[in-house]
Amino acid sequence: MTTPDLLSCAQSDNLAAWVQAIGSILAIIAAALVARFQHIKTVELLEFERKRNRLESAKLFIEICRGCKNKLKDIQERIDQKYGDLCPVTDEISHIEISLAELEAFPLENLPYQFVCAAVATKSWLKKLFRILSNAKETPRMEMNELQVKIFTQTRTKFASQINGLTKALNLI
């Protein structure tokens, strides 16, 4: 072998080492980018799932409230027909009590944060309605006087309005 052949051989060995080194660096960079991309996608997916779960929780909360709203409307109609008599609506009152217990046990941290204050207010209105009904139910004749009927009607209207507000808040999320 002549000197130029050795030089070209040394240069080709050197070149191969450089190519391998550059290739290794690019492989490390590519692996880091792939890992970063996967991490970003995982975080986005978790955030999407969390938001979806919160919206589902909000829908469930509203459904429970709407069920109460319908029962309260039935109670109002029967009270108006029977002049405050609660005897025909004891099942509906029990339904309200069960729904109120469900709402009390409902984890507010599962709701969208924009929704929590309205949810707390809605539960408060339902508690007031249930208290009105419970107090009247405990009277000897299970009747509501004129003032109780008026307070019940006003509170039921506010409760219904609160549910409408919840629905609007859900649509904005």
Buried (B, 14 or more C-beta within 10 A) or exposed (E): EEEEEEEEEEEEEEEEEEEEEEEEEEEEEEEEEEEEEEEEEEEEEEEEEEEEEBBEBBEBBBEBBBBBBEBBEBBBEBBEEBEBBBEBBEEBBEBBEEBBEBBEEBEBEBBBEEBBEBBEBBBEBBBBBBEBBEEBBEEEEBBBEEEBBEBBBEBBEBBBEBBEEBBEBBEEE
